[in-house]
Amino acid sequence: HEKHIKAGEILKQIKEELPKLVKPGVKLLEVAEFVENRIIELGAKPAFPCNISINSDAAHFTPKRNDDRVFKEGDLVKIDIGAHV
């Protein structure tokens, strides 16, 4: 039970930090790497790769190495994150 609470607290903190990062011109890969590194910094492990879905992408897109795509003005962004303690 305590591990679930800790994981939730870590994810809540990251969720609060994300709006500062998700802006036009920022690479999707940069945000995904931030999320995964931040989970580790805060004492957990990523439960799965960070998923970033934009506009009509329903879910489960993970940017790959060398992915140069960036957020654009007006994008509808969904970020799916999980932490394992």
PDB file with SEQRES, HELIX, SHEET and CRYST1 records, atoms N, CA, C and O in Angstrom:
SEQRES   1 A   85  HIS GLU LYS HIS ILE LYS ALA GLY GLU ILE LEU LYS GLN          
SEQRES   2 A   85  ILE LYS GLU GLU LEU PRO LYS LEU VAL LYS PRO GLY VAL          
SEQRES   3 A   85  LYS LEU LEU GLU VAL ALA GLU PHE VAL GLU ASN ARG ILE          
SEQRES   4 A   85  ILE GLU LEU GLY ALA LYS PRO ALA PHE PRO CYS ASN ILE          
SEQRES   5 A   85  SER ILE ASN SER ASP ALA ALA HIS PHE THR PRO LYS ARG          
SEQRES   6 A   85  ASN ASP ASP ARG VAL PHE LYS GLU GLY ASP LEU VAL LYS          
SEQRES   7 A   85  ILE ASP ILE GLY ALA HIS VAL                                  
HELIX    1 AA1 GLU A    2  GLU A   17  1                                  16    
HELIX    2 AA2 LEU A   18  LYS A   20  5                                   3    
HELIX    3 AA3 LEU A   28  GLU A   41  1                                  14    
SHEET    1 AA1 2 LYS A  45  PRO A  46  0                                        
SHEET    2 AA1 2 ALA A  83  HIS A  84 -1                                        
SHEET    1 AA2 2 ASN A  51  ILE A  54  0                                        
SHEET    2 AA2 2 VAL A  77  ASP A  80 -1                                        
CRYST1    1.000    1.000    1.000  90.00  90.00  90.00 P 1           1          
ATOM      1  N   HIS A   1       0.821  -1.199   0.000  1.00  0.00           N  
ATOM      2  CA  HIS A   1       0.000   0.000   0.000  1.00  0.00           C  
ATOM      3  C   HIS A   1       0.867   1.266   0.000  1.00  0.00           C  
ATOM      4  O   HIS A   1       0.587   2.208  -0.741  1.00  0.00           O  
ATOM      5  N   GLU A   2       1.918   1.290   0.828  1.00  0.00           N  
ATOM      6  CA  GLU A   2       2.800   2.461   0.898  1.00  0.00           C  
ATOM      7  C   GLU A   2       3.496   2.713  -0.430  1.00  0.00           C  
ATOM      8  O   GLU A   2       3.726   3.862  -0.807  1.00  0.00           O  
ATOM      9  N   LYS A   3       3.834   1.633  -1.144  1.00  0.00           N  
ATOM     10  CA  LYS A   3       4.500   1.779  -2.440  1.00  0.00           C  
ATOM     11  C   LYS A   3       3.558   2.395  -3.470  1.00  0.00           C  
ATOM     12  O   LYS A   3       3.986   3.190  -4.306  1.00  0.00           O  
ATOM     13  N   HIS A   4       2.274   2.030  -3.413  1.00  0.00           N  
ATOM     14  CA  HIS A   4       1.297   2.626  -4.321  1.00  0.00           C  
ATOM     15  C   HIS A   4       1.164   4.129  -4.053  1.00  0.00           C  
ATOM     16  O   HIS A   4       1.077   4.931  -4.983  1.00  0.00           O  
ATOM     17  N   ILE A   5       1.150   4.489  -2.793  1.00  0.00           N  
ATOM     18  CA  ILE A   5       1.036   5.899  -2.414  1.00  0.00           C  
ATOM     19  C   ILE A   5       2.261   6.668  -2.894  1.00  0.00           C  
ATOM     20  O   ILE A   5       2.128   7.762  -3.445  1.00  0.00           O  
ATOM     21  N   LYS A   6       3.460   6.103  -2.689  1.00  0.00           N  
ATOM     22  CA  LYS A   6       4.685   6.775  -3.131  1.00  0.00           C  
ATOM     23  C   LYS A   6       4.676   6.950  -4.650  1.00  0.00           C  
ATOM     24  O   LYS A   6       5.019   8.020  -5.151  1.00  0.00           O  
ATOM     25  N   ALA A   7       4.289   5.916  -5.380  1.00  0.00           N  
ATOM     26  CA  ALA A   7       4.231   6.011  -6.844  1.00  0.00           C  
ATOM     27  C   ALA A   7       3.257   7.111  -7.255  1.00  0.00           C  
ATOM     28  O   ALA A   7       3.551   7.898  -8.155  1.00  0.00           O  
ATOM     29  N   GLY A   8       2.108   7.166  -6.602  1.00  0.00           N  
ATOM     30  CA  GLY A   8       1.123   8.204  -6.906  1.00  0.00           C  
ATOM     31  C   GLY A   8       1.642   9.600  -6.630  1.00  0.00           C  
ATOM     32  O   GLY A   8       1.379  10.521  -7.403  1.00  0.00           O  
ATOM     33  N   GLU A   9       2.373   9.772  -5.544  1.00  0.00           N  
ATOM     34  CA  GLU A   9       2.938  11.081  -5.203  1.00  0.00           C  
ATOM     35  C   GLU A   9       3.970  11.506  -6.239  1.00  0.00           C  
ATOM     36  O   GLU A   9       4.024  12.674  -6.626  1.00  0.00           O  
ATOM     37  N   ILE A  10       4.790  10.557  -6.688  1.00  0.00           N  
ATOM     38  CA  ILE A  10       5.800  10.849  -7.710  1.00  0.00           C  
ATOM     39  C   ILE A  10       5.121  11.281  -9.003  1.00  0.00           C  
ATOM     40  O   ILE A  10       5.518  12.273  -9.614  1.00  0.00           O  
ATOM     41  N   LEU A  11       4.103  10.544  -9.419  1.00  0.00           N  
ATOM     42  CA  LEU A  11       3.412  10.869 -10.665  1.00  0.00           C  
ATOM     43  C   LEU A  11       2.671  12.200 -10.566  1.00  0.00           C  
ATOM     44  O   LEU A  11       2.616  12.955 -11.537  1.00  0.00           O  
ATOM     45  N   LYS A  12       2.105  12.488  -9.400  1.00  0.00           N  
ATOM     46  CA  LYS A  12       1.424  13.771  -9.206  1.00  0.00           C  
ATOM     47  C   LYS A  12       2.404  14.924  -9.369  1.00  0.00           C  
ATOM     48  O   LYS A  12       2.088  15.930 -10.005  1.00  0.00           O  
ATOM     49  N   GLN A  13       3.594  14.778  -8.795  1.00  0.00           N  
ATOM     50  CA  GLN A  13       4.590  15.842  -8.893  1.00  0.00           C  
ATOM     51  C   GLN A  13       4.998  16.065 -10.351  1.00  0.00           C  
ATOM     52  O   GLN A  13       5.087  17.204 -10.809  1.00  0.00           O  
ATOM     53  N   ILE A  14       5.242  14.979 -11.071  1.00  0.00           N  
ATOM     54  CA  ILE A  14       5.635  15.105 -12.475  1.00  0.00           C  
ATOM     55  C   ILE A  14       4.504  15.720 -13.293  1.00  0.00           C  
ATOM     56  O   ILE A  14       4.746  16.566 -14.154  1.00  0.00           O  
ATOM     57  N   LYS A  15       3.285  15.301 -13.028  1.00  0.00           N  
ATOM     58  CA  LYS A  15       2.118  15.847 -13.741  1.00  0.00           C  
ATOM     59  C   LYS A  15       2.046  17.357 -13.562  1.00  0.00           C  
ATOM     60  O   LYS A  15       1.678  18.075 -14.492  1.00  0.00           O  
ATOM     61  N   GLU A  16       2.392  17.842 -12.379  1.00  0.00           N  
ATOM     62  CA  GLU A  16       2.364  19.278 -12.119  1.00  0.00           C  
ATOM     63  C   GLU A  16       3.500  20.010 -12.835  1.00  0.00           C  
ATOM     64  O   GLU A  16       3.379  21.200 -13.127  1.00  0.00           O  
ATOM     65  N   GLU A  17       4.599  19.313 -13.121  1.00  0.00           N  
ATOM     66  CA  GLU A  17       5.749  19.914 -13.797  1.00  0.00           C  
ATOM     67  C   GLU A  17       5.585  19.939 -15.326  1.00  0.00           C  
ATOM     68  O   GLU A  17       6.196  20.772 -15.995  1.00  0.00           O  
ATOM     69  N   LEU A  18       4.785  19.053 -15.869  1.00  0.00           N  
ATOM     70  CA  LEU A  18       4.675  18.898 -17.329  1.00  0.00           C  
ATOM     71  C   LEU A  18       4.166  20.125 -18.082  1.00  0.00           C  
ATOM     72  O   LEU A  18       4.684  20.402 -19.164  1.00  0.00           O  
ATOM     73  N   PRO A  19       3.186  20.877 -17.582  1.00  0.00           N  
ATOM     74  CA  PRO A  19       2.709  22.021 -18.379  1.00  0.00           C  
ATOM     75  C   PRO A  19       3.805  23.023 -18.740  1.00  0.00           C  
ATOM     76  O   PRO A  19       3.701  23.704 -19.760  1.00  0.00           O  
ATOM     77  N   LYS A  20       4.845  23.123 -17.926  1.00  0.00           N  
ATOM     78  CA  LYS A  20       5.947  24.041 -18.233  1.00  0.00           C  
ATOM     79  C   LYS A  20       6.772  23.549 -19.410  1.00  0.00           C  
ATOM     80  O   LYS A  20       7.450  24.341 -20.066  1.00  0.00           O  
ATOM     81  N   LEU A  21       6.722  22.245 -19.686  1.00  0.00           N  
ATOM     82  CA  LEU A  21       7.550  21.645 -20.736  1.00  0.00           C  
ATOM     83  C   LEU A  21       6.829  21.484 -22.065  1.00  0.00           C  
ATOM     84  O   LEU A  21       7.443  21.612 -23.124  1.00  0.00           O  
ATOM     85  N   VAL A  22       5.545  21.205 -22.018  1.00  0.00           N  
ATOM     86  CA  VAL A  22       4.791  20.906 -23.240  1.00  0.00           C  
ATOM     87  C   VAL A  22       4.380  22.223 -23.883  1.00  0.00           C  
ATOM     88  O   VAL A  22       3.335  22.793 -23.569  1.00  0.00           O  
ATOM     89  N   LYS A  23       5.233  22.692 -24.796  1.00  0.00           N  
ATOM     90  CA  LYS A  23       5.013  23.975 -25.471  1.00  0.00           C  
ATOM     91  C   LYS A  23       5.406  23.843 -26.931  1.00  0.00           C  
ATOM     92  O   LYS A  23       6.204  22.976 -27.286  1.00  0.00           O  
ATOM     93  N   PRO A  24       4.857  24.688 -27.770  1.00  0.00           N  
ATOM     94  CA  PRO A  24       5.248  24.647 -29.179  1.00  0.00           C  
ATOM     95  C   PRO A  24       6.764  24.737 -29.340  1.00  0.00           C  
ATOM     96  O   PRO A  24       7.427  25.550 -28.695  1.00  0.00           O  
ATOM     97  N   GLY A  25       7.297  23.883 -30.217  1.00  0.00           N  
ATOM     98  CA  GLY A  25       8.723  23.876 -30.504  1.00  0.00           C  
ATOM     99  C   GLY A  25       9.531  22.899 -29.666  1.00  0.00           C  
ATOM    100  O   GLY A  25      10.681  22.611 -29.999  1.00  0.00           O  
ATOM    101  N   VAL A  26       8.953  22.382 -28.581  1.00  0.00           N  
ATOM    102  CA  VAL A  26       9.657  21.425 -27.724  1.00  0.00           C  
ATOM    103  C   VAL A  26       9.497  20.028 -28.325  1.00  0.00           C  
ATOM    104  O   VAL A  26       8.404  19.649 -28.747  1.00  0.00           O  
ATOM    105  N   LYS A  27      10.587  19.270 -28.360  1.00  0.00           N  
ATOM    106  CA  LYS A  27      10.550  17.918 -28.927  1.00  0.00           C  
ATOM    107  C   LYS A  27       9.801  16.953 -28.011  1.00  0.00           C  
ATOM    108  O   LYS A  27       9.936  16.998 -26.788  1.00  0.00           O  
ATOM    109  N   LEU A  28       9.011  16.084 -28.632  1.00  0.00           N  
ATOM    110  CA  LEU A  28       8.310  15.040 -27.888  1.00  0.00           C  
ATOM    111  C   LEU A  28       9.309  14.182 -27.123  1.00  0.00           C  
ATOM    112  O   LEU A  28       9.076  13.827 -25.968  1.00  0.00           O  
ATOM    113  N   LEU A  29      10.424  13.849 -27.773  1.00  0.00           N  
ATOM    114  CA  LEU A  29      11.441  13.005 -27.146  1.00  0.00           C  
ATOM    115  C   LEU A  29      12.005  13.658 -25.890  1.00  0.00           C  
ATOM    116  O   LEU A  29      12.280  12.978 -24.902  1.00  0.00           O  
ATOM    117  N   GLU A  30      12.177  14.969 -25.928  1.00  0.00           N  
ATOM    118  CA  GLU A  30      12.692  15.696 -24.763  1.00  0.00           C  
ATOM    119  C   GLU A  30      11.747  15.539 -23.568  1.00  0.00           C  
ATOM    120  O   GLU A  30      12.197  15.345 -22.439  1.00  0.00           O  
ATOM    121  N   VAL A  31      10.457  15.622 -23.817  1.00  0.00           N  
ATOM    122  CA  VAL A  31       9.472  15.485 -22.744  1.00  0.00           C  
ATOM    123  C   VAL A  31       9.449  14.042 -22.230  1.00  0.00           C  
ATOM    124  O   VAL A  31       9.407  13.814 -21.021  1.00  0.00           O  
ATOM    125  N   ALA A  32       9.477  13.075 -23.141  1.00  0.00           N  
ATOM    126  CA  ALA A  32       9.477  11.667 -22.729  1.00  0.00           C  
ATOM    127  C   ALA A  32      10.706  11.347 -21.883  1.00  0.00           C  
ATOM    128  O   ALA A  32      10.598  10.664 -20.865  1.00  0.00           O  
ATOM    129  N   GLU A  33      11.866  11.834 -22.298  1.00  0.00           N  
ATOM    130  CA  GLU A  33      13.094  11.592 -21.528  1.00  0.00           C  
ATOM    131  C   GLU A  33      13.034  12.288 -20.174  1.00  0.00           C  
ATOM    132  O   GLU A  33      13.490  11.733 -19.175  1.00  0.00           O  
ATOM    133  N   PHE A  34      12.473  13.503 -20.127  1.00  0.00           N  
ATOM    134  CA  PHE A  34      12.311  14.199 -18.852  1.00  0.00           C  
ATOM    135  C   PHE A  34      11.475  13.357 -17.895  1.00  0.00           C  
ATOM    136  O   PHE A  34      11.855  13.149 -16.742  1.00  0.00           O  
ATOM    137  N   VAL A  35      10.332  12.875 -18.384  1.00  0.00           N  
ATOM    138  CA  VAL A  35       9.416  12.097 -17.539  1.00  0.00           C  
ATOM    139  C   VAL A  35      10.126  10.869 -16.979  1.00  0.00           C  
ATOM    140  O   VAL A  35      10.087  10.624 -15.773  1.00  0.00           O  
ATOM    141  N   GLU A  36      10.767  10.104 -17.841  1.00  0.00           N  
ATOM    142  CA  GLU A  36      11.396   8.859 -17.394  1.00  0.00           C  
ATOM    143  C   GLU A  36      12.556   9.131 -16.442  1.00  0.00           C  
ATOM    144  O   GLU A  36      12.719   8.416 -15.453  1.00  0.00           O  
ATOM    145  N   ASN A  37      13.361  10.150 -16.723  1.00  0.00           N  
ATOM    146  CA  ASN A  37      14.473  10.489 -15.827  1.00  0.00           C  
ATOM    147  C   ASN A  37      13.968  11.033 -14.493  1.00  0.00           C  
ATOM    148  O   ASN A  37      14.552  10.752 -13.446  1.00  0.00           O  
ATOM    149  N   ARG A  38      12.901  11.799 -14.528  1.00  0.00           N  
ATOM    150  CA  ARG A  38      12.348  12.388 -13.302  1.00  0.00           C  
ATOM    151  C   ARG A  38      11.762  11.307 -12.393  1.00  0.00           C  
ATOM    152  O   ARG A  38      11.900  11.383 -11.172  1.00  0.00           O  
ATOM    153  N   ILE A  39      11.114  10.307 -12.977  1.00  0.00           N  
ATOM    154  CA  ILE A  39      10.602   9.187 -12.181  1.00  0.00           C  
ATOM    155  C   ILE A  39      11.755   8.542 -11.412  1.00  0.00           C  
ATOM    156  O   ILE A  39      11.623   8.241 -10.226  1.00  0.00           O  
ATOM    157  N   ILE A  40      12.873   8.335 -12.085  1.00  0.00           N  
ATOM    158  CA  ILE A  40      14.044   7.721 -11.447  1.00  0.00           C  
ATOM    159  C   ILE A  40      14.614   8.638 -10.368  1.00  0.00           C  
ATOM    160  O   ILE A  40      14.933   8.185  -9.269  1.00  0.00           O  
ATOM    161  N   GLU A  41      14.743   9.936 -10.685  1.00  0.00           N  
ATOM    162  CA  GLU A  41      15.259  10.907  -9.706  1.00  0.00           C  
ATOM    163  C   GLU A  41      14.436  10.912  -8.425  1.00  0.00           C  
ATOM    164  O   GLU A  41      14.972  11.101  -7.333  1.00  0.00           O  
ATOM    165  N   LEU A  42      13.127  10.702  -8.567  1.00  0.00           N  
ATOM    166  CA  LEU A  42      12.229  10.766  -7.414  1.00  0.00           C  
ATOM    167  C   LEU A  42      12.085   9.425  -6.691  1.00  0.00           C  
ATOM    168  O   LEU A  42      11.296   9.311  -5.753  1.00  0.00           O  
ATOM    169  N   GLY A  43      12.843   8.406  -7.123  1.00  0.00           N  
ATOM    170  CA  GLY A  43      12.908   7.170  -6.348  1.00  0.00           C  
ATOM    171  C   GLY A  43      12.111   5.991  -6.858  1.00  0.00           C  
ATOM    172  O   GLY A  43      11.874   5.045  -6.108  1.00  0.00           O  
ATOM    173  N   ALA A  44      11.690   6.019  -8.107  1.00  0.00           N  
ATOM    174  CA  ALA A  44      10.937   4.895  -8.667  1.00  0.00           C  
ATOM    175  C   ALA A  44      11.567   4.498 -10.007  1.00  0.00           C  
ATOM    176  O   ALA A  44      12.644   4.970 -10.370  1.00  0.00           O  
ATOM    177  N   LYS A  45      10.876   3.635 -10.715  1.00  0.00           N  
ATOM    178  CA  LYS A  45      11.276   3.246 -12.062  1.00  0.00           C  
ATOM    179  C   LYS A  45      10.064   3.439 -12.969  1.00  0.00           C  
ATOM    180  O   LYS A  45       8.927   3.274 -12.528  1.00  0.00           O  
ATOM    181  N   PRO A  46      10.301   3.789 -14.239  1.00  0.00           N  
ATOM    182  CA  PRO A  46       9.157   3.884 -15.141  1.00  0.00           C  
ATOM    183  C   PRO A  46       8.459   2.530 -15.255  1.00  0.00           C  
ATOM    184  O   PRO A  46       9.115   1.507 -15.452  1.00  0.00           O  
ATOM    185  N   ALA A  47       7.139   2.522 -15.132  1.00  0.00           N  
ATOM    186  CA  ALA A  47       6.378   1.277 -15.248  1.00  0.00           C  
ATOM    187  C   ALA A  47       6.272   0.848 -16.712  1.00  0.00           C  
ATOM    188  O   ALA A  47       6.085  -0.332 -17.009  1.00  0.00           O  
ATOM    189  N   PHE A  48       6.392   1.822 -17.626  1.00  0.00           N  
ATOM    190  CA  PHE A  48       6.361   1.586 -19.069  1.00  0.00           C  
ATOM    191  C   PHE A  48       6.928   2.844 -19.715  1.00  0.00           C  
ATOM    192  O   PHE A  48       7.003   3.882 -19.059  1.00  0.00           O  
ATOM    193  N   PRO A  49       7.328   2.781 -20.977  1.00  0.00           N  
ATOM    194  CA  PRO A  49       7.836   3.994 -21.627  1.00  0.00           C  
ATOM    195  C   PRO A  49       6.782   5.096 -21.647  1.00  0.00           C  
ATOM    196  O   PRO A  49       5.592   4.822 -21.798  1.00  0.00           O  
ATOM    197  N   CYS A  50       7.218   6.324 -21.498  1.00  0.00           N  
ATOM    198  CA  CYS A  50       6.313   7.466 -21.541  1.00  0.00           C  
ATOM    199  C   CYS A  50       5.606   7.502 -22.896  1.00  0.00           C  
ATOM    200  O   CYS A  50       6.251   7.457 -23.944  1.00  0.00           O  
ATOM    201  N   ASN A  51       4.280   7.583 -22.864  1.00  0.00           N  
ATOM    202  CA  ASN A  51       3.475   7.648 -24.081  1.00  0.00           C  
ATOM    203  C   ASN A  51       2.970   9.071 -24.270  1.00  0.00           C  
ATOM    204  O   ASN A  51       2.438   9.684 -23.345  1.00  0.00           O  
ATOM    205  N   ILE A  52       3.144   9.587 -25.484  1.00  0.00           N  
ATOM    206  CA  ILE A  52       2.668  10.929 -25.808  1.00  0.00           C  
ATOM    207  C   ILE A  52       1.801  10.809 -27.048  1.00  0.00           C  
ATOM    208  O   ILE A  52       2.286  10.466 -28.127  1.00  0.00           O  
ATOM    209  N   SER A  53       0.538  11.089 -26.892  1.00  0.00           N  
ATOM    210  CA  SER A  53      -0.398  11.018 -28.015  1.00  0.00           C  
ATOM    211  C   SER A  53      -0.855  12.427 -28.345  1.00  0.00           C  
ATOM    212  O   SER A  53      -1.212  13.199 -27.455  1.00  0.00           O  
ATOM    213  N   ILE A  54      -0.843  12.756 -29.626  1.00  0.00           N  
ATOM    214  CA  ILE A  54      -1.206  14.097 -30.063  1.00  0.00           C  
ATOM    215  C   ILE A  54      -2.401  14.022 -31.006  1.00  0.00           C  
ATOM    216  O   ILE A  54      -2.454  13.197 -31.918  1.00  0.00           O  
ATOM    217  N   ASN A  55      -3.358  14.915 -30.752  1.00  0.00           N  
ATOM    218  CA  ASN A  55      -4.534  15.078 -31.605  1.00  0.00           C  
ATOM    219  C   ASN A  55      -5.266  13.759 -31.829  1.00  0.00           C  
ATOM    220  O   ASN A  55      -5.833  13.219 -30.879  1.00  0.00           O  
ATOM    221  N   SER A  56      -5.277  13.224 -33.042  1.00  0.00           N  
ATOM    222  CA  SER A  56      -6.074  12.033 -33.335  1.00  0.00           C  
ATOM    223  C   SER A  56      -5.401  10.728 -32.933  1.00  0.00           C  
ATOM    224  O   SER A  56      -6.017   9.668 -33.047  1.00  0.00           O  
ATOM    225  N   ASP A  57      -4.151  10.770 -32.463  1.00  0.00           N  
ATOM    226  CA  ASP A  57      -3.513   9.547 -31.955  1.00  0.00           C  
ATOM    227  C   ASP A  57      -4.229   9.158 -30.669  1.00  0.00           C  
ATOM    228  O   ASP A  57      -4.268   9.929 -29.711  1.00  0.00           O  
ATOM    229  N   ALA A  58      -4.792   7.962 -30.659  1.00  0.00           N  
ATOM    230  CA  ALA A  58      -5.592   7.544 -29.505  1.00  0.00           C  
ATOM    231  C   ALA A  58      -4.730   7.327 -28.268  1.00  0.00           C  
ATOM    232  O   ALA A  58      -5.056   7.824 -27.190  1.00  0.00           O  
ATOM    233  N   ALA A  59      -3.633   6.586 -28.415  1.00  0.00           N  
ATOM    234  CA  ALA A  59      -2.810   6.267 -27.249  1.00  0.00           C  
ATOM    235  C   ALA A  59      -1.573   5.487 -27.669  1.00  0.00           C  
ATOM    236  O   ALA A  59      -1.442   5.056 -28.814  1.00  0.00           O  
ATOM    237  N   HIS A  60      -0.688   5.321 -26.727  1.00  0.00           N  
ATOM    238  CA  HIS A  60       0.461   4.415 -26.801  1.00  0.00           C  
ATOM    239  C   HIS A  60       1.539   4.778 -27.810  1.00  0.00           C  
ATOM    240  O   HIS A  60       2.205   3.884 -28.330  1.00  0.00           O  
ATOM    241  N   PHE A  61       1.733   6.056 -28.104  1.00  0.00           N  
ATOM    242  CA  PHE A  61       2.848   6.448 -28.963  1.00  0.00           C  
ATOM    243  C   PHE A  61       4.020   6.841 -28.085  1.00  0.00           C  
ATOM    244  O   PHE A  61       3.888   7.684 -27.197  1.00  0.00           O  
ATOM    245  N   THR A  62       5.164   6.229 -28.334  1.00  0.00           N  
ATOM    246  CA  THR A  62       6.386   6.554 -27.618  1.00  0.00           C  
ATOM    247  C   THR A  62       7.405   7.065 -28.626  1.00  0.00           C  
ATOM    248  O   THR A  62       7.741   6.349 -29.569  1.00  0.00           O  
ATOM    249  N   PRO A  63       7.910   8.297 -28.452  1.00  0.00           N  
ATOM    250  CA  PRO A  63       8.916   8.783 -29.388  1.00  0.00           C  
ATOM    251  C   PRO A  63      10.195   7.945 -29.294  1.00  0.00           C  
ATOM    252  O   PRO A  63      10.614   7.546 -28.207  1.00  0.00           O  
ATOM    253  N   LYS A  64      10.795   7.692 -30.440  1.00  0.00           N  
ATOM    254  CA  LYS A  64      12.016   6.888 -30.511  1.00  0.00           C  
ATOM    255  C   LYS A  64      13.241   7.795 -30.560  1.00  0.00           C  
ATOM    256  O   LYS A  64      13.125   8.999 -30.789  1.00  0.00           O  
ATOM    257  N   ARG A  65      14.399   7.216 -30.344  1.00  0.00           N  
ATOM    258  CA  ARG A  65      15.657   7.948 -30.430  1.00  0.00           C  
ATOM    259  C   ARG A  65      15.731   8.664 -31.777  1.00  0.00           C  
ATOM    260  O   ARG A  65      15.322   8.109 -32.797  1.00  0.00           O  
ATOM    261  N   ASN A  66      16.240   9.870 -31.786  1.00  0.00           N  
ATOM    262  CA  ASN A  66      16.381  10.718 -32.985  1.00  0.00           C  
ATOM    263  C   ASN A  66      15.042  11.218 -33.536  1.00  0.00           C  
ATOM    264  O   ASN A  66      14.999  11.711 -34.664  1.00  0.00           O  
ATOM    265  N   ASP A  67      13.963  11.107 -32.782  1.00  0.00           N  
ATOM    266  CA  ASP A  67      12.666  11.630 -33.203  1.00  0.00           C  
ATOM    267  C   ASP A  67      12.708  13.155 -33.070  1.00  0.00           C  
ATOM    268  O   ASP A  67      12.897  13.676 -31.970  1.00  0.00           O  
ATOM    269  N   ASP A  68      12.534  13.864 -34.174  1.00  0.00           N  
ATOM    270  CA  ASP A  68      12.629  15.326 -34.174  1.00  0.00           C  
ATOM    271  C   ASP A  68      11.282  16.027 -34.102  1.00  0.00           C  
ATOM    272  O   ASP A  68      11.223  17.254 -34.178  1.00  0.00           O  
ATOM    273  N   ARG A  69      10.197  15.270 -33.956  1.00  0.00           N  
ATOM    274  CA  ARG A  69       8.887  15.920 -33.911  1.00  0.00           C  
ATOM    275  C   ARG A  69       8.764  16.831 -32.701  1.00  0.00           C  
ATOM    276  O   ARG A  69       9.288  16.543 -31.625  1.00  0.00           O  
ATOM    277  N   VAL A  70       8.060  17.935 -32.905  1.00  0.00           N  
ATOM    278  CA  VAL A  70       7.868  18.922 -31.840  1.00  0.00           C  
ATOM    279  C   VAL A  70       6.379  19.182 -31.656  1.00  0.00           C  
ATOM    280  O   VAL A  70       5.567  18.930 -32.547  1.00  0.00           O  
ATOM    281  N   PHE A  71       6.046  19.689 -30.484  1.00  0.00           N  
ATOM    282  CA  PHE A  71       4.677  20.118 -30.227  1.00  0.00           C  
ATOM    283  C   PHE A  71       4.393  21.362 -31.060  1.00  0.00           C  
ATOM    284  O   PHE A  71       5.275  22.195 -31.272  1.00  0.00           O  
ATOM    285  N   LYS A  72       3.147  21.479 -31.532  1.00  0.00           N  
ATOM    286  CA  LYS A  72       2.728  22.638 -32.313  1.00  0.00           C  
ATOM    287  C   LYS A  72       1.619  23.368 -31.570  1.00  0.00           C  
ATOM    288  O   LYS A  72       0.914  22.780 -30.750  1.00  0.00           O  
ATOM    289  N   GLU A  73       1.474  24.637 -31.861  1.00  0.00           N  
ATOM    290  CA  GLU A  73       0.411  25.444 -31.278  1.00  0.00           C  
ATOM    291  C   GLU A  73      -0.938  24.775 -31.572  1.00  0.00           C  
ATOM    292  O   GLU A  73      -1.214  24.410 -32.715  1.00  0.00           O  
ATOM    293  N   GLY A  74      -1.762  24.618 -30.560  1.00  0.00           N  
ATOM    294  CA  GLY A  74      -3.090  24.055 -30.731  1.00  0.00           C  
ATOM    295  C   GLY A  74      -3.167  22.542 -30.625  1.00  0.00           C  
ATOM    296  O   GLY A  74      -4.261  21.982 -30.689  1.00  0.00           O  
ATOM    297  N   ASP A  75      -2.028  21.861 -30.464  1.00  0.00           N  
ATOM    298  CA  ASP A  75      -2.061  20.403 -30.310  1.00  0.00           C  
ATOM    299  C   ASP A  75      -2.829  20.007 -29.059  1.00  0.00           C  
ATOM    300  O   ASP A  75      -2.716  20.650 -28.015  1.00  0.00           O  
ATOM    301  N   LEU A  76      -3.609  18.941 -29.179  1.00  0.00           N  
ATOM    302  CA  LEU A  76      -4.241  18.312 -28.031  1.00  0.00           C  
ATOM    303  C   LEU A  76      -3.299  17.183 -27.623  1.00  0.00           C  
ATOM    304  O   LEU A  76      -3.078  16.249 -28.393  1.00  0.00           O  
ATOM    305  N   VAL A  77      -2.746  17.266 -26.421  1.00  0.00           N  
ATOM    306  CA  VAL A  77      -1.690  16.356 -25.997  1.00  0.00           C  
ATOM    307  C   VAL A  77      -2.154  15.512 -24.817  1.00  0.00           C  
ATOM    308  O   VAL A  77      -2.710  16.029 -23.848  1.00  0.00           O  
ATOM    309  N   LYS A  78      -1.916  14.192 -24.915  1.00  0.00           N  
ATOM    310  CA  LYS A  78      -2.175  13.280 -23.805  1.00  0.00           C  
ATOM    311  C   LYS A  78      -0.863  12.592 -23.467  1.00  0.00           C  
ATOM    312  O   LYS A  78      -0.218  12.014 -24.342  1.00  0.00           O  
ATOM    313  N   ILE A  79      -0.467  12.651 -22.210  1.00  0.00           N  
ATOM    314  CA  ILE A  79       0.771  12.009 -21.763  1.00  0.00           C  
ATOM    315  C   ILE A  79       0.400  10.943 -20.733  1.00  0.00           C  
ATOM    316  O   ILE A  79      -0.242  11.220 -19.721  1.00  0.00           O  
ATOM    317  N   ASP A  80       0.823   9.728 -21.025  1.00  0.00           N  
ATOM    318  CA  ASP A  80       0.511   8.578 -20.169  1.00  0.00           C  
ATOM    319  C   ASP A  80       1.804   8.148 -19.491  1.00  0.00           C  
ATOM    320  O   ASP A  80       2.766   7.759 -20.153  1.00  0.00           O  
ATOM    321  N   ILE A  81       1.814   8.222 -18.159  1.00  0.00           N  
ATOM    322  CA  ILE A  81       3.018   7.870 -17.404  1.00  0.00           C  
ATOM    323  C   ILE A  81       2.659   6.910 -16.282  1.00  0.00           C  
ATOM    324  O   ILE A  81       1.530   6.896 -15.793  1.00  0.00           O  
ATOM    325  N   GLY A  82       3.637   6.108 -15.884  1.00  0.00           N  
ATOM    326  CA  GLY A  82       3.439   5.177 -14.784  1.00  0.00           C  
ATOM    327  C   GLY A  82       4.748   4.990 -14.036  1.00  0.00           C  
ATOM    328  O   GLY A  82       5.823   5.013 -14.634  1.00  0.00           O  
ATOM    329  N   ALA A  83       4.654   4.807 -12.743  1.00  0.00           N  
ATOM    330  CA  ALA A  83       5.835   4.611 -11.909  1.00  0.00           C  
ATOM    331  C   ALA A  83       5.691   3.316 -11.114  1.00  0.00           C  
ATOM    332  O   ALA A  83       4.606   2.962 -10.654  1.00  0.00           O  
ATOM    333  N   HIS A  84       6.811   2.625 -10.967  1.00  0.00           N  
ATOM    334  CA  HIS A  84       6.865   1.381 -10.205  1.00  0.00           C  
ATOM    335  C   HIS A  84       7.816   1.581  -9.028  1.00  0.00           C  
ATOM    336  O   HIS A  84       8.979   1.940  -9.215  1.00  0.00           O  
ATOM    337  N   VAL A  85       7.323   1.348  -7.829  1.00  0.00           N  
ATOM    338  CA  VAL A  85       8.157   1.463  -6.625  1.00  0.00           C  
ATOM    339  C   VAL A  85       8.382   0.071  -6.081  1.00  0.00           C  
ATOM    340  O   VAL A  85       9.058  -0.093  -5.066  1.00  0.00           O  
TER     341      VAL A  85                                                      
END                                                                             
